[in-house]
Amino acid sequence: MEQVLAVYERPYEQQYPVVCLDESPKQFLEVVEYRAADGTRLQDSEYIRHGVGEVYMAFEPLAGKRYVSIQDDHTARTWVGVIATLLDGPYRNCTRMTLVGDNLSAHKPSAFYANFTAEKAKAYLDRLEFVYTPKHGSWLDMAEIELSILQRDCLSRPMATKERLISEVAAWQERRNQQQAKANWQFTTKDARVKLHKLYPTI
């Protein structure tokens, strides 16, 4: 926990961005509509399910930037692909990225070697610093906060297809990035040692 909090206290440096990454599932649901006898359009309480997509949120809190991608699953291969796309795309000019995320079994640096040549895997890893949130500490990942905003603004309504989800999320992302909506993180290591003192060992 303190390692994550220390990262959040770093000043903004464009060449050394701090990026939070998290993912959340989204069901593809088709709404069934019909017309009543008087012509009124009604919506059935049941949906037709068309599978599930994974929403990956990469959020740079100090820059007010977020990059959302819709994937088919949350395997190690997909996770690696999302990070590689960030390093090759919006962060291609950065020297080193600090990536904050949860410590799932699929989220291991070794996965780069399973999906790229050794030379390419090392080139990616040389530009990455992994900082993992502790068990039961996903609230420390600011991408989770941004996902909740996306859920409120966009994902709360049913969408039947992956294409529709991609379109809606892209429009949301553009609006948020134009606003440069940043995160004002206030919780520090000093606060943790007071408010969460029961988590610390007694010496």
Residue pairs with C-beta under 8 A, 6 or more apart in sequence:
1 133
1 134
1 137
1 140
1 192
1 196
1 199
2 189
2 192
3 131
4 100
4 131
4 133
4 134
4 137
4 140
4 141
5 140
5 187
5 188
5 189
5 192
6 189
7 18
7 98
7 100
7 131
8 18
8 61
8 142
8 185
9 188
9 189
10 16
10 18
10 98
12 62
12 63
14 63
14 94
15 93
15 94
15 95
15 96
16 94
16 95
16 96
16 97
16 98
17 60
17 62
17 63
17 91
17 94
17 97
17 98
18 60
18 61
18 62
18 97
18 98
18 100
19 58
19 59
19 60
19 86
19 91
19 97
19 98
19 99
19 100
20 57
20 58
20 59
20 60
20 61
20 99
20 100
20 101
20 141
20 142
20 143
20 144
20 146
21 56
21 57
21 58
21 59
21 82
21 83
21 99
21 100
21 101
21 141
21 143
22 56
22 57
22 101
22 102
22 138
22 141
22 143
22 144
22 147
23 54
23 55
23 56
23 57
23 71
23 74
24 54
24 55
24 57
24 147
24 151
25 52
25 53
25 54
25 55
25 74
26 52
26 53
26 54
26 55
26 70
26 155
26 159
26 165
27 49
27 51
27 52
28 49
28 50
28 51
28 52
28 53
28 159
28 160
28 161
28 162
28 165
29 47
29 48
29 49
29 50
29 158
29 159
29 160
30 47
30 48
30 49
30 50
30 158
30 160
31 43
31 44
31 47
31 158
31 160
32 43
32 44
32 46
32 47
32 48
33 41
33 42
33 43
33 44
34 41
34 42
34 44
35 41
35 42
36 42
47 158
48 160
50 160
50 161
53 70
53 71
53 72
53 162
53 165
54 70
54 71
54 72
54 73
54 74
54 78
55 68
55 69
55 70
55 147
55 150
55 155
55 165
55 169
56 68
56 69
56 70
56 71
56 78
56 82
57 66
57 68
57 143
57 146
57 147
57 150
58 66
58 67
58 68
58 69
58 82
58 86
58 143
59 65
59 66
59 142
59 143
59 145
59 146
59 183
60 66
61 142
61 182
61 183
61 185
62 182
63 180
63 182
64 176
64 177
64 179
64 180
64 181
64 182
65 90
65 177
65 180
66 146
66 173
66 176
66 177
67 86
67 89
67 90
67 173
68 150
68 169
68 170
68 172
68 173
69 82
69 85
70 162
70 165
70 166
70 169
71 78
71 81
71 82
72 78
74 106
75 106
76 106
76 107
76 108
76 111
76 114
76 115
77 111
77 114
77 115
79 106
79 107
79 111
80 111
80 112
80 114
80 115
80 116
81 115
83 99
83 124
83 128
84 112
84 116
84 124
86 97
87 94
87 97
87 124
87 127
87 128
91 97
94 127
95 127
96 126
96 127
96 128
96 129
97 127
97 128
97 129
98 128
98 129
98 131
99 128
99 129
99 130
99 131
100 131
100 132
100 133
100 140
100 141
100 142
100 143
101 107
101 130
101 131
101 132
101 133
101 141
101 143
102 132
102 133
102 138
102 141
103 132
103 133
103 134
103 135
107 130
107 132
109 125
109 128
109 130
112 121
112 124
112 125
113 121
115 121
116 124
133 140
133 141
134 140
138 144
142 183
142 185
145 183
146 183
149 176
150 169
150 172
153 172
154 168
154 169
154 172
159 165
159 168
192 199
193 200
